[in-house]
Amino acid sequence: MIPRIAVLGGSSVYAPEFIQSVISHNLNVKEIVLIGRSAHKLKLVSGFCQRLLNKRGFPALVHGTDNVQEGVRGAKYILNNIRVGGMQARLRDEKTPPRMGMIGDESLGAGGFANAMRTLPVLFEYARIIEETAPNATLINLTNPIGICVEALLKYSKLNVIGASDLPGGYIKQIAELLHHDPMELAFDYIGLNQLGWFQDVKCQGRSLMPRIFERMELLKDDGFDTELIELFHLIPTRRVGIFFHKDILLKKQESTARYRAEVLYEAERQILRLYEDEHLADIPDLTRARNAAWYEETIVPLIEALERSEPSEHILCVRNGGAIRDLPDNCSVELAASVSKEGVSVQKVGSCPRFLKGLFFSVKESDRLTVEAVRHRSYEYALQALTTNPLVPSLDAAKAYLQQLMQQERIELH
């Protein structure tokens, strides 16, 4: 039995989706501790989570606490789901860059940089507490920007850390459906950084199925795949890759949008919290399900199950490179297929990057590295370098202007 799972950022209105996934997978856990800063939200969310468990006769207990040390003590797994600054901060990350001629996003480009500058100081402090209180725990990071967060913890903590995103798994499911195969029958050759992943090959019993996949895509014209990039490079990119290759089109959409994603989610959160106030509510409401938080059901709980089993299974995770991608530094974070079991995580080596990706991968990883160093040293120079080298930031002048505004908005002190 898992004695305790702790959830940093546990006051999220979507935490009940994690509880529902624990129930649906019948995960053998004794206690789940939700750790959050807002006492009001934490009380409502933890109370609703316990009602979910009670209605279904599931024996686990849910507790809420604002004390990180108390919450992580005795935990075998810690989910990092914090959102520093809440949805209002995410809105700034989405809204400010387009006003300055750049893509707005909470994970990539200037917005991802801003998110990291807010998030990493808090994450480093939590890592220190976990090292002292639960040093043997496995930290599973869901917080964006996942790649930068994982890289920071790999370099500057002693924690056992894994990053997990639902994006690659969603594509595995789509590709398997396209082929009318069970995903377990297929072998996926995947190379990526978080939010920047490519399927190089898909095989069944050692035979490549890529020609058949391309034929099916051409026939079905599935909107979930970027057919232009597939036709150009003969690999299958995940959806977020398009941010780097269709910048002009995306920026025009963002500049003319009437409502940003963060605004939609913020309003939904307020409505969902009001629903959780009903002490008789014991089923996840449709408004919560509308976000389709599939990462718990399809990625996070299956990963925890895999870490508990003797028999290894394959998952695509954000992990330390360690030579898996030959062209990148050993201590940077990458997103790759890995064999997971109770013995640990063994990353699949993929060799060199495809040549057309090398420059992009180098630029992204250098920007990530400099972002981490900017936070560690509170360095203006590192921060400006991080923005200037980022592929989604168009110029040094744009980087300077954005950094100046960011320091004022977020009250970040750099020297």
LINDAZI-V198811 format. One record per residue. N is the residue number from 1. SS is DSSP state (alpha for helix, beta for strand, coil for the rest). NEAR is the number of other ideal C-beta (glycine too) atoms within 8 Angstrom. Layout:
# LINDAZI-V198811
((N & SS & NEAR) (N & SS & NEAR))
This chain:
# LINDAZI-V198811
((1 & coil & 5) (2 & beta & 12) (3 & coil & 9) (4 & coil & 12) (5 & beta & 14) (6 & beta & 16) (7 & beta & 14) (8 & beta & 14) (9 & coil & 13) (10 & coil & 17) (11 & coil & 12) (12 & coil & 10) (13 & coil & 12) (14 & coil & 9) (15 & alpha & 14) (16 & alpha & 13) (17 & alpha & 13) (18 & alpha & 14) (19 & alpha & 13) (20 & alpha & 12) (21 & alpha & 13) (22 & alpha & 13) (23 & alpha & 11) (24 & alpha & 8) (25 & coil & 9) (26 & coil & 5) (27 & coil & 10) (28 & coil & 6) (29 & beta & 12) (30 & coil & 9) (31 & beta & 11) (32 & beta & 16) (33 & beta & 16) (34 & beta & 17) (35 & beta & 15) (36 & coil & 13) (37 & coil & 5) (38 & coil & 7) (39 & alpha & 6) (40 & alpha & 6) (41 & alpha & 11) (42 & alpha & 16) (43 & alpha & 9) (44 & alpha & 11) (45 & alpha & 18) (46 & alpha & 13) (47 & alpha & 10) (48 & alpha & 12) (49 & alpha & 14) (50 & alpha & 10) (51 & alpha & 11) (52 & alpha & 15) (53 & alpha & 14) (54 & alpha & 9) (55 & alpha & 8) (56 & coil & 7) (57 & coil & 5) (58 & coil & 8) (59 & coil & 5) (60 & coil & 10) (61 & beta & 8) (62 & beta & 13) (63 & beta & 10) (64 & beta & 14) (65 & beta & 10) (66 & coil & 8) (67 & coil & 7) (68 & alpha & 10) (69 & alpha & 9) (70 & alpha & 7) (71 & alpha & 15) (72 & alpha & 17) (73 & coil & 8) (74 & coil & 6) (75 & coil & 14) (76 & coil & 9) (77 & beta & 12) (78 & beta & 15) (79 & beta & 13) (80 & beta & 14) (81 & coil & 12) (82 & coil & 11) (83 & coil & 11) (84 & coil & 9) (85 & coil & 9) (86 & alpha & 8) (87 & alpha & 10) (88 & alpha & 9) (89 & alpha & 13) (90 & alpha & 15) (91 & alpha & 12) (92 & alpha & 12) (93 & alpha & 16) (94 & alpha & 16) (95 & alpha & 11) (96 & alpha & 16) (97 & alpha & 15) (98 & alpha & 13) (99 & alpha & 5) (100 & coil & 11) (101 & coil & 6) (102 & coil & 14) (103 & coil & 15) (104 & coil & 14) (105 & coil & 13) (106 & coil & 11) (107 & coil & 12) (108 & coil & 11) (109 & alpha & 15) (110 & alpha & 17) (111 & alpha & 17) (112 & alpha & 15) (113 & alpha & 15) (114 & alpha & 13) (115 & alpha & 16) (116 & alpha & 14) (117 & alpha & 14) (118 & alpha & 13) (119 & alpha & 13) (120 & alpha & 14) (121 & alpha & 8) (122 & alpha & 10) (123 & alpha & 14) (124 & alpha & 12) (125 & alpha & 8) (126 & alpha & 12) (127 & alpha & 13) (128 & alpha & 9) (129 & alpha & 11) (130 & alpha & 16) (131 & alpha & 10) (132 & alpha & 7) (133 & alpha & 9) (134 & coil & 11) (135 & coil & 9) (136 & coil & 5) (137 & coil & 14) (138 & beta & 10) (139 & beta & 13) (140 & beta & 15) (141 & beta & 14) (142 & coil & 12) (143 & coil & 12) (144 & coil & 8) (145 & coil & 14) (146 & alpha & 16) (147 & alpha & 15) (148 & alpha & 14) (149 & alpha & 17) (150 & alpha & 16) (151 & alpha & 14) (152 & alpha & 13) (153 & alpha & 14) (154 & alpha & 11) (155 & alpha & 8) (156 & alpha & 9) (157 & coil & 12) (158 & coil & 4) (159 & coil & 11) (160 & beta & 7) (161 & beta & 12) (162 & beta & 14) (163 & beta & 17) (164 & coil & 15) (165 & coil & 13) (166 & coil & 10) (167 & alpha & 11) (168 & alpha & 13) (169 & alpha & 11) (170 & alpha & 10) (171 & alpha & 14) (172 & alpha & 12) (173 & alpha & 10) (174 & alpha & 11) (175 & alpha & 14) (176 & alpha & 12) (177 & alpha & 7) (178 & alpha & 11) (179 & alpha & 13) (180 & coil & 4) (181 & coil & 8) (182 & coil & 6) (183 & alpha & 8) (184 & alpha & 4) (185 & alpha & 7) (186 & coil & 15) (187 & beta & 6) (188 & beta & 12) (189 & beta & 11) (190 & beta & 14) (191 & beta & 12) (192 & beta & 13) (193 & beta & 12) (194 & coil & 15) (195 & coil & 15) (196 & beta & 14) (197 & beta & 18) (198 & beta & 15) (199 & beta & 13) (200 & beta & 9) (201 & beta & 8) (202 & beta & 15) (203 & beta & 11) (204 & beta & 11) (205 & coil & 4) (206 & coil & 4) (207 & beta & 6) (208 & beta & 7) (209 & coil & 11) (210 & alpha & 9) (211 & alpha & 7) (212 & alpha & 8) (213 & alpha & 13) (214 & alpha & 10) (215 & alpha & 8) (216 & alpha & 10) (217 & alpha & 13) (218 & alpha & 8) (219 & alpha & 6) (220 & alpha & 7) (221 & coil & 7) (222 & coil & 8) (223 & coil & 4) (224 & coil & 6) (225 & coil & 9) (226 & coil & 10) (227 & alpha & 9) (228 & alpha & 6) (229 & alpha & 12) (230 & alpha & 14) (231 & alpha & 6) (232 & alpha & 6) (233 & alpha & 9) (234 & coil & 7) (235 & coil & 10) (236 & beta & 11) (237 & beta & 13) (238 & coil & 13) (239 & alpha & 9) (240 & alpha & 11) (241 & alpha & 14) (242 & alpha & 11) (243 & alpha & 14) (244 & alpha & 9) (245 & alpha & 8) (246 & coil & 7) (247 & alpha & 10) (248 & alpha & 6) (249 & alpha & 7) (250 & alpha & 11) (251 & alpha & 12) (252 & alpha & 8) (253 & alpha & 8) (254 & alpha & 11) (255 & alpha & 7) (256 & alpha & 6) (257 & coil & 7) (258 & coil & 3) (259 & coil & 5) (260 & coil & 10) (261 & alpha & 7) (262 & alpha & 14) (263 & alpha & 9) (264 & alpha & 9) (265 & alpha & 11) (266 & alpha & 12) (267 & alpha & 8) (268 & alpha & 12) (269 & alpha & 10) (270 & alpha & 8) (271 & alpha & 9) (272 & alpha & 12) (273 & alpha & 11) (274 & alpha & 7) (275 & alpha & 11) (276 & alpha & 12) (277 & coil & 7) (278 & coil & 6) (279 & coil & 6) (280 & coil & 4) (281 & coil & 10) (282 & coil & 8) (283 & coil & 6) (284 & coil & 8) (285 & coil & 9) (286 & alpha & 5) (287 & alpha & 9) (288 & alpha & 14) (289 & alpha & 9) (290 & coil & 7) (291 & coil & 8) (292 & coil & 5) (293 & coil & 9) (294 & alpha & 9) (295 & alpha & 11) (296 & alpha & 12) (297 & alpha & 11) (298 & alpha & 10) (299 & alpha & 14) (300 & alpha & 13) (301 & alpha & 14) (302 & alpha & 10) (303 & alpha & 14) (304 & alpha & 13) (305 & alpha & 10) (306 & alpha & 12) (307 & alpha & 11) (308 & alpha & 8) (309 & coil & 10) (310 & coil & 5) (311 & coil & 5) (312 & coil & 10) (313 & beta & 9) (314 & beta & 10) (315 & beta & 13) (316 & beta & 14) (317 & beta & 13) (318 & beta & 14) (319 & beta & 15) (320 & beta & 10) (321 & coil & 14) (322 & coil & 7) (323 & coil & 7) (324 & coil & 10) (325 & beta & 14) (326 & coil & 7) (327 & coil & 8) (328 & coil & 11) (329 & coil & 7) (330 & coil & 7) (331 & coil & 8) (332 & coil & 12) (333 & beta & 16) (334 & beta & 13) (335 & beta & 17) (336 & beta & 15) (337 & beta & 11) (338 & beta & 13) (339 & beta & 10) (340 & beta & 14) (341 & beta & 12) (342 & coil & 7) (343 & coil & 5) (344 & beta & 6) (345 & beta & 9) (346 & beta & 8) (347 & beta & 12) (348 & coil & 10) (349 & coil & 6) (350 & coil & 10) (351 & beta & 5) (352 & coil & 7) (353 & coil & 11) (354 & coil & 11) (355 & alpha & 5) (356 & alpha & 5) (357 & alpha & 10) (358 & alpha & 11) (359 & alpha & 6) (360 & alpha & 10) (361 & alpha & 14) (362 & alpha & 10) (363 & alpha & 11) (364 & alpha & 13) (365 & alpha & 12) (366 & alpha & 9) (367 & alpha & 14) (368 & alpha & 14) (369 & alpha & 11) (370 & alpha & 13) (371 & alpha & 16) (372 & alpha & 15) (373 & alpha & 11) (374 & alpha & 16) (375 & alpha & 13) (376 & alpha & 7) (377 & alpha & 7) (378 & coil & 8) (379 & coil & 10) (380 & alpha & 9) (381 & alpha & 6) (382 & alpha & 12) (383 & alpha & 15) (384 & alpha & 12) (385 & alpha & 10) (386 & alpha & 15) (387 & alpha & 14) (388 & alpha & 10) (389 & alpha & 9) (390 & coil & 14) (391 & coil & 9) (392 & coil & 12) (393 & coil & 13) (394 & coil & 5) (395 & coil & 7) (396 & alpha & 7) (397 & alpha & 6) (398 & alpha & 12) (399 & alpha & 14) (400 & alpha & 9) (401 & alpha & 9) (402 & alpha & 15) (403 & alpha & 12) (404 & alpha & 8) (405 & alpha & 10) (406 & alpha & 13) (407 & alpha & 11) (408 & alpha & 7) (409 & alpha & 8) (410 & alpha & 11) (411 & coil & 6) (412 & coil & 8) (413 & coil & 6) (414 & coil & 9) (415 & coil & 5))
